Amino acid sequence: MTTTRANSADKTRFVAYEQFTGLDTSRDVVNMDTGTGQALVDLNNGFCDQRGQIVRDAGVTRRAANSRVKHIAFFSKDQIAYAEVHGDGTHFISETGIESPTVYPENIIPTTTVFNRELVFSVRGLQPLIYTGNRWRTTTSTHLNTELPAYCTTVRDRACFAGLKSSSTQILISEDGNLDKHFNDTDPNSESALRAGTLDIRNLLGTADEITGLSSFEQDKLVVFASDRVFVFAMDPDISRIELDTDTNVGIGCASHNTIQQAGTDLLYCSRSGVHALRRVSENGLQVGVVKLSERIDLEYRRLFQQVEDPETITAVYDRDEQQYHVYFPLGSSGDTTRLTMTFVSGEGGVQTRWSSSDHLNATCGAFLFGNFVVGTPFGIYTVGKIEDTDTATPTMRAKTPVLWTGPFDGRKQSKSLLIQAFGDGELQIEAQDENGRDLGAMAIQLTEADDSGKRSVPLSAQYLRPFEHRYRGLQLTFTYSGKGLFRIIGIAVELRN
């Protein structure tokens, strides 16, 4: 960060804070002053981008539905289908207005997959529903209609189901290319390589654990999640050649199937203890392992996880355009939802993660396809725009620093002014407290819209210097912004008298 003010005649100096790294709850607030690479103790409805700037989240526009939406999936790049809660239960509806005649209970947890250009909704203990584009249908598979699976995924031209009525450790694998043909629907004497089959991991578990999720991985692998283990099976068109990858030994399971998301070559998911990525980890690329990505917000993650009544209601979505993984925590019966967001950024040490939170619209779920990002809320479905859009409903952003010592932590300081470098078109409010929480006053800055390419040094028009005459040992600042379009905080600096 650079400033535009030289030291004055009464010998002052600037102490700057920049290159913000997002939310961090792994350390105490009095032990987080780093200056460059500065972490925050609160960042709500905003995130820290590639350049270390604090950026307000994108706004939204209404898209569909009017009631509480608990699950969304894309049928095609232009059309979604969703589960919406009405007074009599959960209705399955397409964006074109086609509604399933079957009404399911309110407390269901749907999972989805796309198979043969049909959108499959699987619900524990109930018949799967399938949206074809012009109607809703049920499967003709007697085996599926008997087992009533909870989880579904698609791997190498086969539909896979788990969370069965008769077994919590078995997976049903469809006939190659045929969603409606499963093991009990076919001739038991068939020798066709493309026939349906089953897998059972009960003897692999060695405990009373059970399947909690399914996913595809690297095009030709089936990942089976239990609550404390992960198994990877190499799929093959020949059902007899499907085999366990014995080189994979992952001892951190999945808490909710609906948090499993593909992110490039990683498979992201949520456990009881945090967010993890299943990826190739060995130097030769032969071994699959797990990497934890949420160390910096472990305390916050566990706090939210403990407030969720049923971990399976936690959902997630990966925005490929913005490289952000959003996790939604429904907080008990209050109706409130908190979102944790992990933003991937590239740095000198490789890909890094930066965390933030959001409570905008109490969004509960999301879906992403072809650059379209939609979220479900208690009031319907909204399309998420871009951070620079000026015609969307934008959230109010809040960011809070830890205690900034602006010098030796045991010495008292005399400040003269506060310098803020920011872009936006709205009002930025700043509240200040000392290390004991004593109020040091507040100020408001009216930001004016300016050309912001984000690729050049900060012009004078984006630097705001305000009087700030106070004595303190430590300083904590809270920023609240409301306005339209793009908003960024590039850096802050405190001018001190020597």
Secondary structure, DSSP 8 states (H G I E B T S, - for coil): ---S----TT-EEEEEEES---B--SS-GGG---SBT--BSEEESEEE-TTS-EEE---EEEEE-SSEEEEEEEEETTEEEEEEEETTEEEEEETTS-B-S--B-TT---EEEEETTEEEEEETTEEEEEE-SS-EEE---HHHHHH--SEEEEETTEEEEES-SS-SSEEEE-BTTBTT--GGGS-TT---TT--EEEE-HHHH-SS--EEEEEEETTTEEEEEESS-EEEEE--SSGGG-EE-TT--B----S-GGG-EEETTEEEEE-SS-EEEEEE-STTS--EEEEE--GGGHHHHHHHHHH-S-GGG-EEEEETTTTEEEEEEE-GGG--EEEEEEEEEEETTEEEEEEEEE-GGG--EEEEETTEEEEEETTEEEEE--TT-SSSB---EEEE---B-SS-TTS-EEEEEEEEEEEEEEEEEEEEEETT--EEEEEEEEE------SSS---GGGEEEEEEEEEES-EEEEEEEEEEEEEEEEEEEEEEE-
